[in-house]
């Protein structure tokens, strides 16, 4: 007979209770594992979708619900993300914690253009709004400084403002050709130019032109300084049909102008051009060189030397009057820009030639006599004036005859004629110590004695400089 428990019912075996407990545990574990695994898969799926969409958004999945965290640029973008996550299989609800932050447009940046002139290189730097402005600036720089010297470092950016003054910068380059070094910066605060120039005149011209270009658009700041440069020099000489030019000058234009003036004012001479272009200061006296080359056309030989604020001219003139005029003419040419020193004398040989040419072609004596004719006396009166104007010149009066008659008689006649000329000159006030008479007879013909014309040329009076009589 079975045992009856104390409650009065039939008893349940303990093994049955154990099996029931195990079965319940398995059911619970299965449920918990299944739910967790599904949640992890949804987490991975939502994160992958966000990553593939390029969204920097965080997502948190709890059960089948997804919560989104992060910032977006608009409400539209937020809705697109929510819809994308909501469309993932297994997602039940989508909670959005997304914050909309509107992107801030970058503020316009002011343009800036700078130029740096260092040695042979001209570098352009800065930022501008478009390529057209870059082209305009580069072309303007190349036209002024040369294509091979310009290095373009300008950049283009969309947020750079196109201010009115920017289009005027290209007009600046043509006025900066005289900069030895330096450059400029053009920006919203103003236009600043710096560097070295060769003179106060150049600095003033540049500053005035910049103000004209920019007007009220940009204030101008000038940091230009005057370079301390050696002064230009010039020297020249002329003798025997050769003119030599030397000196140092600031540019080729000046050298060419001087060479052209020498050719024009001294035609038929050989020009030796040894002038050089150097880093020298500008000087207004350079414009006087043409006039100086004109002044010395009255001399032969001659020299010009300009240095340290002084011009020195030396040479020989055809007579004392012309020699004395050189100083006055030179003062007029330089107009106070240089002090003037002249060391010019009458050329004794030129004086003698002038006297000879004065009597050339005239028979100043009666035929076969040493008597001076009225025509001859008038010519010798002019010779007296020439000798008075050249008081330091000592000459030899040479008389010559044709070959008609005996040679001994001709020699004696020529001596008498030479002495007659000297006597006339002394009577006119010329110191006898400056005069010597020599007759050569027919010994030194200059033409053929066969013709009347040739014989007339041989009957002549010549003046030559006495040795040591200059």
C-alpha positions in Angstrom: 0.0 0.0 0.0 1.5 3.4 -1.2 2.6 6.0 1.3 0.4 9.0 1.9 2.1 12.4 2.6 1.0 14.4 5.6 -1.3 16.5 3.5 -3.3 13.5 2.7 -2.3 13.3 -1.1 -0.2 11.0 -3.1 3.6 12.1 -3.1 5.6 13.5 -6.3 9.0 12.0 -7.0 11.9 14.4 -6.4 13.5 13.6 -9.8 10.5 15.1 -11.6 11.0 18.3 -9.8 14.7 18.4 -10.9 13.7 17.8 -14.6 11.2 20.6 -14.5 13.7 23.0 -13.0 16.3 22.2 -15.7 13.7 22.7 -18.5 12.7 26.1 -17.1 16.3 27.2 -16.9 17.0 26.2 -20.5 14.0 28.1 -21.7 15.1 31.3 -19.8 18.7 31.1 -21.1 17.5 30.7 -24.7 15.2 33.6 -24.4 17.9 35.9 -22.9 20.5 34.8 -25.4 18.2 35.3 -28.3 17.2 38.8 -27.3 20.9 39.9 -26.6 22.1 38.5 -29.9 19.3 40.3 -31.9 20.2 43.6 -30.1 23.9 43.2 -31.0 23.1 42.6 -34.7 20.8 45.7 -34.8 23.7 47.7 -33.2 26.1 46.5 -35.8 23.6 47.1 -38.7 22.8 50.7 -37.6 26.4 51.7 -37.1 27.4 50.2 -40.5 24.5 52.2 -42.2 25.7 55.4 -40.6 29.3 54.8 -41.6 28.4 53.9 -45.2 26.3 57.1 -45.4 29.2 59.2 -44.3 27.5 60.4 -41.1 29.5 61.1 -38.0 26.6 60.0 -35.8 26.5 57.8 -32.7 23.8 55.2 -32.3 22.7 53.2 -29.2 20.4 50.1 -29.6 18.3 48.9 -26.7 16.3 45.9 -27.6 14.8 46.9 -30.9 14.9 50.6 -30.2 17.7 52.8 -31.6 18.7 56.2 -30.2 20.7 58.6 -32.4 23.2 61.2 -31.0 25.3 63.9 -32.7 25.1 67.1 -34.7 23.8 67.7 -38.2 23.7 70.7 -40.5 19.9 70.8 -41.0 16.6 69.4 -40.1 16.4 67.7 -43.5 19.6 65.9 -42.8 18.3 64.7 -39.4 15.1 63.4 -41.0 17.1 61.5 -43.7 19.2 59.8 -41.0 16.1 58.8 -38.9 14.4 57.4 -42.0 17.5 55.4 -42.9 17.8 53.8 -39.5 14.0 53.2 -39.3 14.3 51.2 -42.5 16.7 48.7 -41.1 14.9 45.3 -40.5 14.4 44.6 -36.8 14.4 48.3 -35.7 11.1 49.1 -34.0 11.5 52.7 -32.9 14.1 55.4 -33.7 14.7 58.1 -31.1 16.5 61.2 -32.4 18.7 63.2 -30.1 20.3 64.9 -33.1 21.2 68.6 -32.7 21.0 70.9 -35.7 23.9 73.3 -36.0 23.9 75.6 -39.1 27.4 75.9 -40.8 28.9 79.4 -40.5 29.9 80.8 -43.9 33.5 82.0 -43.8 33.8 85.8 -43.7 35.3 87.4 -46.8 39.1 87.9 -46.6 40.6 91.2 -47.8 42.9 90.8 -50.8 46.6 91.4 -50.5 49.3 91.9 -53.2 53.1 92.4 -52.5 56.1 92.7 -54.7 59.7 92.1 -53.6 62.6 93.2 -55.7 65.8 91.4 -54.6 68.7 91.5 -57.1 67.5 90.3 -60.4 64.3 88.6 -59.1 60.9 90.2 -58.9 58.6 88.1 -56.7 54.8 88.6 -56.6 53.0 87.2 -53.5 49.5 87.5 -52.1 45.8 86.4 -52.5 43.3 87.7 -55.1 39.8 86.6 -56.0 40.3 85.5 -59.6 42.8 84.4 -62.3 42.2 87.5 -64.4 43.7 89.7 -61.7 46.7 87.4 -61.4 47.2 87.7 -65.2 47.0 91.5 -65.2 49.5 91.8 -62.3 52.0 89.4 -63.8 51.8 91.0 -67.3 52.3 94.5 -65.8 55.4 93.3 -63.8 56.9 91.5 -66.8 56.5 94.6 -69.0 58.4 96.7 -66.5 61.1 94.3 -65.3 61.3 91.6 -68.0 59.7 88.2 -68.4 62.7 86.3 -67.1 62.8 88.2 -63.8 59.3 87.8 -62.6 58.3 85.0 -60.2 54.6 84.5 -59.7 53.5 83.5 -56.2 50.0 84.9 -56.2 47.1 82.6 -55.1 43.4 82.6 -55.9 40.7 82.0 -53.2 36.9 82.2 -53.5 36.5 84.0 -50.2 38.8 86.9 -51.1 36.9 90.1 -51.6 37.2 91.9 -54.9 37.8 95.5 -53.6 37.9 98.5 -56.0 41.5 99.3 -55.4 42.7 95.9 -56.4 42.3 96.7 -60.1 44.6 99.6 -59.8 47.7 97.8 -58.5 48.7 96.7 -62.0 49.3 100.4 -62.8 51.9 100.7 -60.1 54.7 98.7 -61.7 55.5 101.2 -64.5 56.5 103.7 -61.8 58.8 101.4 -59.8 61.5 100.8 -62.5 63.9 103.2 -60.6 63.8 101.1 -57.4 67.3 99.7 -56.6 65.7 97.3 -54.1 62.5 97.0 -52.0 58.9 96.6 -53.1 55.4 97.2 -52.0 52.5 95.8 -50.1 48.9 96.6 -51.1 46.2 95.6 -48.6 43.1 96.9 -47.0 45.0 99.1 -44.5 46.8 100.9 -47.3 49.6 100.9 -49.9 53.2 100.8 -48.5 56.2 101.2 -50.7 59.7 100.7 -49.5 63.2 100.5 -50.8 66.1 102.6 -52.2 66.0 105.2 -55.1 68.9 107.1 -56.6 67.6 110.7 -55.9 65.1 112.9 -54.1 63.5 113.7 -57.5 62.8 110.0 -58.2 61.3 109.5 -54.8 59.0 112.5 -55.2 57.9 111.3 -58.6 57.1 107.8 -57.4 55.1 109.1 -54.4 53.1 111.5 -56.6 52.2 108.8 -59.1 51.1 106.4 -56.4 48.7 109.0 -55.0 47.3 109.7 -58.4 46.7 105.9 -59.0 44.9 105.2 -55.7 43.3 108.5 -54.9 41.1 108.1 -51.9 40.9 104.3 -52.3 44.1 103.6 -50.3 46.3 105.7 -48.1 49.9 105.8 -49.3 52.9 105.2 -46.9 56.3 105.7 -48.4 59.4 104.3 -46.8 61.7 105.1 -49.8 65.2 106.2 -48.9 67.9 107.9 -51.0 70.7 105.4 -51.9 74.2 106.6 -51.2 75.8 106.1 -54.6 79.1 107.3 -56.1 78.7 110.2 -58.5 78.9 109.7 -62.2 82.1 110.7 -64.0 82.9 111.8 -67.5 86.1 112.4 -69.4 86.8 112.8 -73.1 89.7 113.9 -75.3 90.1 114.8 -78.9 93.3 114.9 -81.1 94.3 114.0 -84.5 90.9 113.0 -85.7 90.2 110.6 -82.7 87.7 111.3 -79.9 87.8 109.1 -76.8 84.9 108.9 -74.4 85.1 107.6 -70.9 83.1 107.6 -67.7 80.5 105.8 -65.5 76.8 106.4 -66.0 73.5 105.2 -64.6 72.0 103.7 -67.7 72.5 102.8 -71.4 70.3 105.7 -72.6 72.8 108.2 -71.2 75.7 106.4 -72.8 74.0 106.3 -76.2 73.1 110.0 -76.0 76.7 111.0 -75.3 78.1 108.9 -78.1 75.5 110.2 -80.6 76.4 113.8 -79.6 80.1 113.1 -80.1 79.5 111.8 -83.6 77.2 114.7 -84.5 79.5 117.5 -83.2 82.8 116.0 -84.3 82.0 114.6 -87.8 84.7 112.7 -89.6 86.5 111.6 -86.4 86.9 108.1 -85.0 84.9 107.7 -81.8 86.4 105.4 -79.2 83.6 104.6 -76.7 84.9 103.4 -73.3 81.9 104.5 -71.3 80.5 102.1 -68.7 77.1 101.6 -66.9 77.6 101.5 -63.2 75.6 101.9 -60.0 75.9 105.7 -59.7 73.7 108.5 -58.5 71.6 110.5 -60.9 72.9 114.0 -61.7 71.4 116.9 -63.6 74.8 117.9 -65.0 74.7 114.8 -67.3 72.4 116.8 -69.5 75.3 119.3 -70.0 77.6 116.9 -71.7 76.3 117.6 -75.2 77.0 121.3 -74.7 80.6 120.6 -73.4 81.3 118.5 -76.5 80.1 121.4 -78.6 82.4 123.9 -76.7 85.6 121.9 -77.4 84.9 121.9 -81.2 86.8 125.2 -81.0 89.9 123.4 -79.7 92.4 121.0 -81.1 93.6 119.1 -79.2 91.3 119.1 -76.2 90.2 117.3 -73.0 87.1 117.4 -70.8 87.1 116.0 -67.2 84.1 116.0 -64.9 84.6 114.8 -61.3 83.7 115.9 -57.8 81.5 118.7 -58.9 84.0 120.3 -61.2 84.5 120.3 -65.0 88.0 121.0 -66.3 88.7 121.8 -69.9 92.1 121.9 -71.4 93.3 122.4 -75.0 94.5 124.7 -77.7 92.4 127.3 -79.6 93.0 128.8 -82.9 93.7 132.2 -81.2 93.7 133.9 -77.9 90.2 135.2 -78.3 88.7 131.8 -79.0 90.7 130.3 -76.1 89.4 133.0 -73.7 85.9 132.3 -74.9 86.0 128.7 -73.7 85.6 129.6 -70.1 82.6 131.8 -70.7 80.9 129.2 -73.0 81.5 126.4 -70.4 79.9 128.5 -67.6 76.8 129.0 -69.8 76.6 125.3 -70.5 76.8 123.9 -67.0 74.6 126.8 -65.6 76.0 126.6 -62.1 75.7 122.8 -61.8 79.5 122.4 -61.8 82.4 124.6 -61.0 84.5 125.4 -64.1 88.3 125.3 -64.6 89.8 126.0 -68.0 93.4 125.8 -69.1 93.1 126.8 -72.8 95.8 128.6 -74.8 96.1 129.7 -78.4 97.6 127.0 -80.6 100.8 128.5 -82.1 100.6 126.3 -85.1 97.0 127.4 -85.6 98.0 131.1 -85.4 100.8 130.5 -88.0 98.3 128.7 -90.2 95.9 131.5 -89.9 98.5 134.0 -90.9 99.6 131.9 -93.8 96.1 131.5 -95.1 95.5 135.2 -94.7 98.1 135.9 -97.4 97.5 132.8 -99.5 96.7 133.5 -103.2 97.8 137.1 -103.1 100.9 138.8 -104.6 101.7 141.3 -101.8 104.9 142.5 -103.6 105.5 144.4 -106.8 106.9 142.1 -109.5 110.6 141.2 -109.0 110.8 143.6 -106.0 110.5 143.6 -102.2 108.1 146.5 -102.2 104.8 145.8 -100.4 101.7 146.7 -102.5 98.7 148.5 -101.1 96.8 145.2 -101.2 99.7 143.5 -99.4 99.7 146.2 -96.8 96.0 145.8 -96.1 96.5 142.0 -95.6 99.5 142.5 -93.3 97.4 145.0 -91.2 95.1 142.0 -90.5 98.1 139.9 -89.7 99.2 142.5 -87.1 95.8 142.1 -85.4 96.2 138.3 -85.2 99.6 138.7 -83.7 98.4 141.2 -81.2 95.7 138.7 -80.1 98.4 136.1 -79.6 101.1 138.0 -77.8 103.1 134.9 -76.8 103.4 133.5 -80.3 106.8 133.8 -82.0 106.9 133.1 -85.8 109.3 132.7 -88.6 108.4 134.7 -91.8 109.4 132.5 -94.7 109.5 134.0 -98.3 109.5 131.8 -101.4 109.8 132.6 -105.2 109.2 130.8 -108.4 112.1 129.5 -110.6 112.2 132.4 -113.0 115.6 134.0 -113.1 118.8 133.0 -111.5 118.5 130.9 -108.3 121.0 133.2 -106.4 118.9 136.3 -107.3 115.7 134.5 -106.2 117.3 133.6 -102.9 118.3 137.2 -102.3 114.9 138.5 -103.4 113.1 136.1 -101.0 115.3 137.2 -98.1 114.5 140.9 -98.8 110.8 140.2 -99.0 110.8 138.3 -95.7 112.7 141.1 -94.1 110.2 143.6 -95.6 107.3 141.7 -94.0 109.0 141.7 -90.6 109.7 145.4 -90.9 106.1 146.1 -91.7 104.8 144.0 -88.7 107.3 145.7 -86.4 106.2 149.1 -87.6 102.7 148.0 -86.8 103.6 147.4 -83.1 104.7 143.8 -83.1 107.8 143.1 -81.0 110.7 142.3 -83.3 111.9 139.6 -80.9 108.8 137.6 -81.9 109.7 137.7 -85.6 112.4 136.0 -87.7 112.9 136.5 -91.5 114.2 133.7 -93.7 114.2 133.6 -97.5 114.3 130.3 -99.3 114.2 131.5 -102.9 113.0 128.8 -105.3 114.2 125.9 -103.1 110.8 124.8 -101.7 108.1 124.9 -104.5 104.6 123.7 -103.7 103.4 123.6 -107.3 104.8 123.1 -110.8 106.8 126.1 -112.1 105.8 125.2 -115.7 102.4 127.1 -115.5 101.6 130.6 -114.5 99.2 129.2 -111.9 101.9 127.0 -110.4 104.4 129.8 -110.3 101.9 132.1 -108.6 101.5 129.5 -105.9 105.2 129.2 -105.4 105.6 133.0 -104.9 104.3 133.1 -101.3 104.9 134.2 -97.7 104.5 131.5 -95.1 104.4 131.8 -91.3 105.7 128.9 -89.2 106.1 128.7 -85.4 109.6 129.4 -84.3 111.0 126.4 -82.3 110.1 127.0 -78.7 108.0 130.0 -79.8 104.6 128.6 -78.7 
